[in-house]
Amino acid sequence: MNNLEKRMLEILKLGKAELGYVGVKAEFEAEGTRTDELLRLLEVARKAELNVGIKIGGCEAVRDLIECKQFGCEYIIAPMVETPYALSKFIDAKDKIYTTEEQKGMSFLFNIETRVAFDNKEEMLKVAKGHASGVDGVVFGRVDYVMSMGVGRERINTPEISKDAIDIAQLCSSNGLELVAGGGVSIDAVDELTKIKEVYLNRFETRKIIFDANCLGVVDTNKALINAVEFELLWLQNKREYYSVLFQEDDNRIEMLESRWKTLIAN
């Protein structure tokens, strides 16, 4: 491990011990996480004894599900699931890749992150519970949710958005499903997350860190979120340095061949 990864590991160990961290997250969807990047994240996470969550590329991203199975993870999230039919496709896809035995100890979740999905929430939760295997829960993606309604992300922490989250919380609670809140999670979001938790909330997450919702009002949330930001910054810096080395590794060879080529064509 390099120095950046060692600091990342320190943050995760402290986060697990004192700040409510339960996992780290990667995305095949928006981030486009590559295999080599994921392997580095997995090593750091496993040394910190944390779970790993992966957001796949869509409701029927079978190739992504295969990779999730190969590398091992505890949470799998399907994005942009807006209809009961799309949710049924996700359920069929994960059942194709994971046996019933392999699904034990894992959580398969789908994102409600648009107004269309929100309007279909009752029917989708019926599918989530009524299907032979179903899914384990919902991630309420607050940033995409407000953007889908044509308003800016500055509206994320308003009572209106929290009310919609609470509506979902009540449905998840009554149906025995997990609820995770994500999108724009920062210090400004703590009060709204606490309101949701008073109804029902299992976890919340930043781009890279997954928290146990029970840490709200118990741990130093300010420190927990500052460290989460530092972890993401270190992750990006580590990623940049890794690819910079790959980019530069052939520079000398290219320079030599260019010189040789110019000499040859000059003759």
C-alpha atoms as one frame of an Amber mdcrd trajectory, in Angstrom:
protein
   0.000   0.000   0.000   1.251   3.492  -0.788   1.040   6.434   1.611  -2.298
   7.637   0.251  -3.823   4.199   0.740  -2.367   3.933   4.234  -4.054   7.215
   5.180  -7.294   5.957   3.597  -7.029   2.863   5.768  -6.485   4.973   8.896
  -9.650   6.942   8.115 -11.691   3.777   7.617 -10.436   2.109  10.795 -11.243
   5.210  12.839 -14.578   5.531  11.089 -15.515   1.940  11.892 -14.384   2.216
  15.517 -15.827   5.621  16.393 -17.807   7.315  13.617 -20.469   4.918  12.373
 -18.805   3.724   9.153 -20.138   0.365   7.966 -18.931   0.274   4.385 -17.359
   1.887   1.357 -18.976   2.310  -2.027 -17.988   2.155  -5.698 -20.051   2.806
  -8.799 -19.961   1.091 -12.153 -22.673   3.602 -13.091 -21.807   7.304 -12.598
 -18.157   6.828 -11.561 -17.390   4.180 -14.155 -15.144   2.372 -11.670 -12.575
   0.193 -13.428 -11.482  -3.232 -12.241  -8.032  -2.138 -11.068  -9.533   0.771
  -9.109 -12.063  -1.532  -7.478  -9.337  -3.960  -6.424  -7.470  -1.167  -4.626
 -10.670  -0.077  -2.861 -11.472  -3.659  -1.896  -8.071  -4.159  -0.296  -8.383
  -1.008   1.810 -11.965  -1.827   2.797 -11.217  -5.419   3.765  -8.213  -4.424
   5.863 -10.539  -2.030   7.700 -13.098  -4.876   8.052 -15.815  -2.874   6.311
 -18.522  -3.924   3.884 -18.447  -2.957   0.222 -21.351  -1.568  -1.786 -21.409
  -1.374  -5.579 -23.880   0.528  -7.718 -24.242  -1.373 -10.981 -24.921   0.203
 -14.364 -28.647  -0.488 -14.578 -31.497  -2.768 -13.614 -30.315  -5.565 -15.921
 -26.518  -5.057 -15.859 -25.656  -8.758 -15.808 -21.953  -8.223 -16.558 -21.711
  -5.876 -13.559 -23.441  -8.434 -11.355 -20.938 -11.074 -12.456 -18.066  -8.786
 -11.432 -19.742  -8.055  -8.104 -19.897 -11.796  -7.497 -16.283 -12.333  -8.544
 -14.895  -9.592  -6.295 -17.338  -9.971  -3.410 -19.533  -7.272  -1.938 -22.306
  -6.916   0.599 -24.543  -4.281  -0.997 -25.618  -4.133  -4.647 -27.628  -1.135
  -5.818 -29.510  -0.837  -9.100 -29.919   2.781 -10.297 -32.756   4.472 -12.196
 -35.406   1.869 -11.429 -38.583   3.784 -12.204 -41.244   1.133 -12.772 -42.375
  -2.200 -11.341 -41.260  -3.844 -14.589 -37.722  -2.434 -14.290 -37.554  -3.691
 -10.709 -38.677  -7.153 -11.811 -35.854  -7.134 -14.382 -33.340  -6.359 -11.627
 -34.696  -9.183  -9.484 -34.505 -11.640 -12.396 -30.957 -10.522 -13.230 -29.606
 -10.920  -9.705 -31.334 -14.297  -9.342 -29.645 -15.400 -12.569 -26.185 -14.623
 -11.179 -26.574 -15.339  -7.450 -28.035 -18.510  -5.981 -30.383 -18.263  -3.014
 -27.543 -19.403  -0.762 -25.142 -16.806  -2.179 -27.651 -14.004  -1.574 -27.662
 -14.645   2.160 -25.840 -11.918   4.037 -26.158  -9.521   1.101 -28.497  -6.605
   0.484 -29.902  -5.989  -2.987 -31.355  -2.503  -3.238 -32.839  -0.277  -5.918
 -32.713   3.480  -6.276 -35.767   5.685  -6.081 -34.222   8.802  -7.562 -36.783
  10.353  -9.901 -40.286  11.698  -9.521 -41.548   8.944 -11.832 -40.122   6.312
  -9.504 -41.562   8.098  -6.473 -45.027   8.120  -8.053 -44.686   4.355  -8.658
 -43.336   3.572  -5.193 -46.325   1.635  -3.856 -46.450  -0.681  -6.867 -42.687
  -1.178  -6.853 -42.640  -2.080  -3.189 -45.334  -4.655  -3.911 -42.977  -6.201
  -6.465 -40.068  -5.954  -4.009 -41.998  -7.988  -1.435 -44.285 -10.024  -3.676
 -41.691 -11.512  -6.010 -40.408 -14.990  -5.175 -37.031 -13.629  -4.026 -37.589
  -9.879  -4.130 -35.092  -7.268  -3.003 -33.948  -6.072   0.393 -34.463  -2.342
   0.263 -34.486   1.109  -1.267 -31.898   3.842  -1.701 -33.463   7.294  -1.892
 -31.124   9.297  -4.163 -31.827  12.881  -3.207 -29.694  14.733  -5.770 -31.126
  13.005  -8.841 -34.560  13.225  -7.262 -34.591  17.012  -7.078 -32.891  17.290
 -10.472 -35.593  15.087 -12.010 -38.126  17.693 -10.927 -36.210  20.469 -12.644
 -34.960  22.170  -9.484 -31.410  22.696  -8.214 -29.595  20.583  -5.669 -29.895
  23.447  -3.188 -33.429  22.121  -2.590 -32.165  18.786  -1.250 -32.432  19.696
   2.423 -35.853  21.308   2.284 -38.878  20.018   4.238 -40.617  19.092   0.959
 -37.890  16.657  -0.057 -37.652  15.259   3.467 -41.421  14.697   3.439 -41.076
  12.590   0.300 -38.227  10.660   1.933 -40.402  10.092   5.003 -43.196   8.764
   2.778 -40.745   6.193   1.443 -39.478   5.500   4.968 -42.986   4.670   6.139
 -43.518   2.298   3.213 -40.186   0.572   3.758 -40.858   0.196   7.454 -44.300
  -1.330   6.928 -42.926  -3.705   4.278 -39.842  -4.780   6.219 -37.423  -3.291
   3.688 -34.165  -1.437   4.335 -33.953   2.290   3.618 -30.749   4.097   2.716
 -30.520   7.853   2.105 -27.934   9.230  -0.290 -27.172  12.215  -2.456 -25.765
  15.498  -1.167 -25.022  14.074   2.280 -23.024  16.699   4.177 -23.207  18.580
   7.456 -26.180  20.523   6.082 -28.090  17.270   5.639 -27.803  16.002   9.228
 -31.004  17.610  10.524 -33.057  16.259   7.626 -31.503  12.800   7.916 -32.365
  12.832  11.620 -36.012  13.603  10.779 -36.092  10.660   8.392 -34.452   8.392
  10.966 -37.141   9.287  13.516 -39.538   7.494  11.168 -37.228   4.836   9.690
 -33.692   4.778   8.279 -31.042   2.057   8.211 -28.082   3.714   6.517 -27.011
   6.900   4.769 -24.112   7.430   2.411 -21.770   9.915   0.818 -20.196   9.126
  -2.553 -17.679   6.736  -0.961 -18.681   6.055   2.675 -21.710   4.169   4.003
 -22.892   5.023   7.547 -25.061   3.232  10.063 -28.006   5.593  10.605 -27.846
   4.867  14.340 -24.739   7.038  14.516 -26.861  10.175  14.070 -26.915  12.126
  17.315 -24.407   9.727  18.878 -21.047  10.219  17.152 -19.204  13.372  16.141
 -21.065  13.711  12.832 -19.021  16.714  11.777 -15.786  14.741  12.087 -17.350
  11.686  10.478 -18.361  13.625   7.368 -15.131  15.643   7.168 -13.190  12.378
   7.216 -15.506  10.986   4.538 -14.650  13.951   2.315 -10.936  13.425   2.967
 -11.290   9.748   2.080 -12.918  10.589  -1.248 -10.228  13.195  -1.972  -7.474
  10.674  -1.222  -9.245   8.111  -3.386  -9.267  10.513  -6.348  -5.651  11.554
  -5.769  -4.588   7.916  -5.618  -6.520   7.205  -8.806  -4.864  10.174 -10.557
  -1.362   9.110  -9.528  -1.975   5.529 -10.621  -3.081   6.528 -14.108  -0.359
   9.178 -14.373   2.239   6.453 -13.921   0.582   4.319 -16.609   0.370   7.329
 -18.914   4.049   8.130 -18.508   5.473   4.615 -18.560   5.976   4.589 -22.356
   7.265   8.165 -22.680  10.929   7.176 -23.072  10.104   4.489 -25.611   7.937
   6.902 -27.601  10.678   9.549 -27.575  13.264   7.035 -28.831  10.978   5.738
 -31.603  10.050   9.265 -32.712  13.742  10.134 -32.979  14.464   6.934 -34.917
  11.497   7.499 -37.236  12.553  11.066 -38.020  16.073   9.869 -38.815  14.786
   7.132 -41.097  12.456   9.349 -43.104  15.159  11.989 -43.398  17.334   9.457
 -45.231
